[in-house]
């Protein structure tokens, strides 16, 4: 997959590494994906709470 300069910047800001470093080590990939999963679960929980509040 090709990545854009914007994607590279976002990767640096979010995970303190670029795509080259991400791709070099499995440990980096696992750490990034765990963080992404955690953020996804957190956002999903927030949306569920807001949805619950809206439908009261």
Residue pairs with C-beta under 8 A, 6 or more apart in sequence:
3 11
3 19
7 19
8 18
8 19
11 17
11 18
11 19
11 22
12 18
14 35
15 22
15 31
15 32
15 35
17 28
17 32
21 28
22 28
22 29
22 32
23 29
